[in-house]
Amino acid sequence: MITKSPDNVVFIKWPTANVLAITTTRLPANNPSTSSNVESSQTNITHTKNKPSEFNAFNLGDHVGDCATAVAQNRKSLHKYLPSKTKIQWLDQVHGNNVAVLEKHNNTPIVADAAITRNRHIALAIMTADCLPILLSNKKGSEIAAIHAGWRPLAANIIEQTISTMLSPPEEIIVWLGPCIGVKAFEVGEDVKQEFCKISPKFIAAFQPITQLSDDIKPLKYLANLPLIAELQLFALGVKSVAKLAECTFEQSDKYYSYRRDGKTGRMASVICLN
């Protein structure tokens, strides 16, 4: 799986032409196209200079304190990248493990952290600003899913919940892991590590100790690897095809929003639909 990355939107070259997938950055998307091979020119962002810097420029989150009109305009702009009859299904993400199976579009966001659809006119969107966005489809391109994979949903087995709810067998599922807070920046405590180690000792590999007081005292802090946690869960379930865009939202402040870095900030979106 190959990704083309203009300044404003990453177009994901999915293995089947029946699926269209994109992920946004914090820069505005001014050159819409439904082609997965598009390359955009340098985007002019001067029209956003009066927006608060924490949201500048392409914020898609309507719950973070940004101007509602600006968010609505950004979401409208995002639709231009999708097939004409497709509507984006937004979620009210609560860091849980609820999986919504969608047969029709809902104007109101659905309370869930993952969604599945086989409806060709519904695009599934996951908003992030450090958490890991996961996009999935079957090889035929007849079923898609999207997951908001922060550490809490991952610890609550949201990946297993999603894949077990899909009609496609794991070996027929294609997975893409998007940009998230990287292993050099995601500092967590012993409690987070233990949440995963209670599931399986294999997750120890995803936690690098960064504070060691003595040989008799356990490390107080760890650097956690969200993509590795997701990969371990996916492979254990029988998924064989996993690709990722390994970029750190925390470190790349010019390109991505990061809640851990900035606190008050906007949201990117990773979107998948049937083409």
MOPE-V288139 format. One record per residue. N is the residue number from 1. RES is the residue in three letters. BURIAL is + if it has 9 or more other C-alpha atoms within 8 Angstrom, else -. Layout:
n=(N,N)
res=(RES,RES)
burial=(BURIAL,BURIAL)
This chain:
n=(1,2,3,4,5,6,7,8,9,10,11,12,13,14,15,16,17,18,19,20,21,22,23,24,25,26,27,28,29,30,31,32,33,34,35,36,37,38,39,40,41,42,43,44,45,46,47,48,49,50,51,52,53,54,55,56,57,58,59,60,61,62,63,64,65,66,67,68,69,70,71,72,73,74,75,76,77,78,79,80,81,82,83,84,85,86,87,88,89,90,91,92,93,94,95,96,97,98,99,100,101,102,103,104,105,106,107,108,109,110,111,112,113,114,115,116,117,118,119,120,121,122,123,124,125,126,127,128,129,130,131,132,133,134,135,136,137,138,139,140,141,142,143,144,145,146,147,148,149,150,151,152,153,154,155,156,157,158,159,160,161,162,163,164,165,166,167,168,169,170,171,172,173,174,175,176,177,178,179,180,181,182,183,184,185,186,187,188,189,190,191,192,193,194,195,196,197,198,199,200,201,202,203,204,205,206,207,208,209,210,211,212,213,214,215,216,217,218,219,220,221,222,223,224,225,226,227,228,229,230,231,232,233,234,235,236,237,238,239,240,241,242,243,244,245,246,247,248,249,250,251,252,253,254,255,256,257,258,259,260,261,262,263,264,265,266,267,268,269,270,271,272,273,274,275)
res=(MET,ILE,THR,LYS,SER,PRO,ASP,ASN,VAL,VAL,PHE,ILE,LYS,TRP,PRO,THR,ALA,ASN,VAL,LEU,ALA,ILE,THR,THR,THR,ARG,LEU,PRO,ALA,ASN,ASN,PRO,SER,THR,SER,SER,ASN,VAL,GLU,SER,SER,GLN,THR,ASN,ILE,THR,HIS,THR,LYS,ASN,LYS,PRO,SER,GLU,PHE,ASN,ALA,PHE,ASN,LEU,GLY,ASP,HIS,VAL,GLY,ASP,CYS,ALA,THR,ALA,VAL,ALA,GLN,ASN,ARG,LYS,SER,LEU,HIS,LYS,TYR,LEU,PRO,SER,LYS,THR,LYS,ILE,GLN,TRP,LEU,ASP,GLN,VAL,HIS,GLY,ASN,ASN,VAL,ALA,VAL,LEU,GLU,LYS,HIS,ASN,ASN,THR,PRO,ILE,VAL,ALA,ASP,ALA,ALA,ILE,THR,ARG,ASN,ARG,HIS,ILE,ALA,LEU,ALA,ILE,MET,THR,ALA,ASP,CYS,LEU,PRO,ILE,LEU,LEU,SER,ASN,LYS,LYS,GLY,SER,GLU,ILE,ALA,ALA,ILE,HIS,ALA,GLY,TRP,ARG,PRO,LEU,ALA,ALA,ASN,ILE,ILE,GLU,GLN,THR,ILE,SER,THR,MET,LEU,SER,PRO,PRO,GLU,GLU,ILE,ILE,VAL,TRP,LEU,GLY,PRO,CYS,ILE,GLY,VAL,LYS,ALA,PHE,GLU,VAL,GLY,GLU,ASP,VAL,LYS,GLN,GLU,PHE,CYS,LYS,ILE,SER,PRO,LYS,PHE,ILE,ALA,ALA,PHE,GLN,PRO,ILE,THR,GLN,LEU,SER,ASP,ASP,ILE,LYS,PRO,LEU,LYS,TYR,LEU,ALA,ASN,LEU,PRO,LEU,ILE,ALA,GLU,LEU,GLN,LEU,PHE,ALA,LEU,GLY,VAL,LYS,SER,VAL,ALA,LYS,LEU,ALA,GLU,CYS,THR,PHE,GLU,GLN,SER,ASP,LYS,TYR,TYR,SER,TYR,ARG,ARG,ASP,GLY,LYS,THR,GLY,ARG,MET,ALA,SER,VAL,ILE,CYS,LEU,ASN)
burial=(-,-,+,+,+,+,+,+,+,+,+,+,+,+,-,-,-,+,+,+,+,+,+,+,+,+,+,+,+,-,-,+,-,+,-,+,-,-,-,+,-,-,+,-,+,-,-,-,-,-,-,-,-,-,+,+,+,+,+,+,+,+,-,-,-,+,-,-,-,-,+,+,-,+,+,-,+,+,+,+,+,+,+,-,-,+,+,+,+,+,+,+,+,-,+,+,+,+,+,+,-,+,-,-,+,-,-,-,+,+,+,+,+,+,+,+,+,+,+,+,+,+,+,+,+,+,+,+,+,+,+,+,+,+,+,+,+,+,+,-,+,+,+,+,+,+,+,+,+,+,+,+,+,+,+,-,+,+,+,+,+,+,+,-,-,+,-,+,-,+,-,+,+,+,+,+,+,+,+,+,+,+,+,-,+,+,+,+,+,+,-,+,+,-,+,+,+,-,-,-,-,-,+,-,-,+,+,-,+,+,-,+,-,-,-,-,-,-,+,+,+,+,+,+,+,+,-,-,+,+,+,+,+,+,+,-,-,-,+,+,-,+,-,-,+,-,+,+,+,+,-,+,+,-,+,+,+,+,+,-,-,+,-,-,+,+,+,+,+,+,+,+,+,+,-)
